[in-house]
Amino acid sequence: MHEVKTKNTRMKNTLWTAALALFIFTSCDTLSGLQTAGGVGGGPVTQSEAGEGIRQALSQGITKAILGLNKQDGFFGNQAYKLFLPEEARKAEQTLRDLGMGAQVDKAILQINRAAEDAVGFAQPIFVNAIKQMTITDALNIVKGSDTAATAYFRSKTRSQLLDAFRPSVQSSLDKVEATRYYGDVVNLYNRIPTVKKIDPDLTSFVVNKATDALFDQIAKEESNIRANPLARTTDILKRVFGR
């Protein structure tokens, strides 16, 4: 009986040793796979550098995205991001235009875009805080991913929380530039027409979603640029992590 226990103990020790060796080998292999071709300092990229590199790439993307959108015509003058009326209000828009009320519709659309342009200026601390929560493990998996792997991960993990956090800023901006009032005028005009089905779309949610999607799209473009263009890597960490 004693001999059987001894054999079992030896077998367990052997398995633990093998597992530990596999773990060490895999970890070293993962890190050595992040070698840079000409990065600052040379040698393999560490786990902490990988994490910091991903965070810096996303932060740089956010800064550029906000600078590009948080200005006059950042949305209204950009065909890729220009906001129109919510889907539920499109029928109302056409009806009012047909009735000669296009000027009211155009004013509402302009002010909705002005609200989005204003609101994205408040997005940076919300996005940066979400980036800080990204783990080292997440970063290691992302570093050697696709051109927009970090943005895709960031979007999938944080979008719903970001929408909730961003909503008060959007509502404030809609009120500030009177987009709420102009949009309300359009809805009220339409709802006064006999026989039409009344509408009352949630304008704030519509703008929150559109503005957030625009920010993510811009962040993805900057991430791709950092991965592909050495000149876009503006810090030593970015050069080491993405300079392979």
Secondary structure in CASP SS format (residue, H / E / C, confidence):
PFRMAT SS
TARGET T0000
AUTHOR 0000-0000-0000
METHOD secondary structure of the structure
MODEL  1
M C 1.00
H H 1.00
E H 1.00
V H 1.00
K H 1.00
T H 1.00
K H 1.00
N H 1.00
T H 1.00
R H 1.00
M H 1.00
K H 1.00
N H 1.00
T H 1.00
L H 1.00
W H 1.00
T H 1.00
A H 1.00
A H 1.00
L H 1.00
A H 1.00
L H 1.00
F H 1.00
I H 1.00
F H 1.00
T H 1.00
S H 1.00
C H 1.00
D H 1.00
T H 1.00
L H 1.00
S H 1.00
G C 1.00
L C 1.00
Q C 1.00
T C 1.00
A C 1.00
G C 1.00
G C 1.00
V C 1.00
G C 1.00
G C 1.00
G C 1.00
P C 1.00
V C 1.00
T C 1.00
Q H 1.00
S H 1.00
E H 1.00
A H 1.00
G H 1.00
E H 1.00
G H 1.00
I H 1.00
R H 1.00
Q H 1.00
A H 1.00
L H 1.00
S H 1.00
Q H 1.00
G H 1.00
I H 1.00
T H 1.00
K H 1.00
A H 1.00
I H 1.00
L H 1.00
G H 1.00
L H 1.00
N C 1.00
K C 1.00
Q C 1.00
D C 1.00
G C 1.00
F C 1.00
F C 1.00
G C 1.00
N C 1.00
Q C 1.00
A C 1.00
Y C 1.00
K C 1.00
L C 1.00
F C 1.00
L C 1.00
P C 1.00
E H 1.00
E H 1.00
A H 1.00
R H 1.00
K H 1.00
A H 1.00
E H 1.00
Q H 1.00
T H 1.00
L H 1.00
R H 1.00
D H 1.00
L C 1.00
G C 1.00
M C 1.00
G H 1.00
A H 1.00
Q H 1.00
V H 1.00
D H 1.00
K H 1.00
A H 1.00
I H 1.00
L H 1.00
Q H 1.00
I H 1.00
N H 1.00
R H 1.00
A H 1.00
A H 1.00
E H 1.00
D H 1.00
A H 1.00
V H 1.00
G H 1.00
F H 1.00
A C 1.00
Q H 1.00
P H 1.00
I H 1.00
F H 1.00
V H 1.00
N H 1.00
A H 1.00
I H 1.00
K H 1.00
Q C 1.00
M C 1.00
T C 1.00
I H 1.00
T H 1.00
D H 1.00
A H 1.00
L H 1.00
N H 1.00
I H 1.00
V H 1.00
K C 1.00
G C 1.00
S C 1.00
D C 1.00
T C 1.00
A H 1.00
A H 1.00
T H 1.00
A H 1.00
Y H 1.00
F H 1.00
R H 1.00
S H 1.00
K H 1.00
T H 1.00
R H 1.00
S H 1.00
Q H 1.00
L H 1.00
L H 1.00
D H 1.00
A H 1.00
F H 1.00
R H 1.00
P H 1.00
S H 1.00
V H 1.00
Q H 1.00
S H 1.00
S H 1.00
L H 1.00
D H 1.00
K H 1.00
V C 1.00
E C 1.00
A H 1.00
T H 1.00
R H 1.00
Y H 1.00
Y H 1.00
G H 1.00
D H 1.00
V H 1.00
V H 1.00
N H 1.00
L H 1.00
Y H 1.00
N H 1.00
R C 1.00
I C 1.00
P C 1.00
T C 1.00
V C 1.00
K C 1.00
K C 1.00
I C 1.00
D C 1.00
P C 1.00
D C 1.00
L H 1.00
T H 1.00
S H 1.00
F H 1.00
V H 1.00
V H 1.00
N H 1.00
K H 1.00
A H 1.00
T H 1.00
D H 1.00
A H 1.00
L H 1.00
F H 1.00
D H 1.00
Q H 1.00
I H 1.00
A H 1.00
K H 1.00
E H 1.00
E H 1.00
S H 1.00
N H 1.00
I H 1.00
R H 1.00
A H 1.00
N C 1.00
P H 1.00
L H 1.00
A H 1.00
R C 1.00
T C 1.00
T C 1.00
D H 1.00
I H 1.00
L H 1.00
K H 1.00
R H 1.00
V H 1.00
F H 1.00
G C 1.00
R C 1.00
END
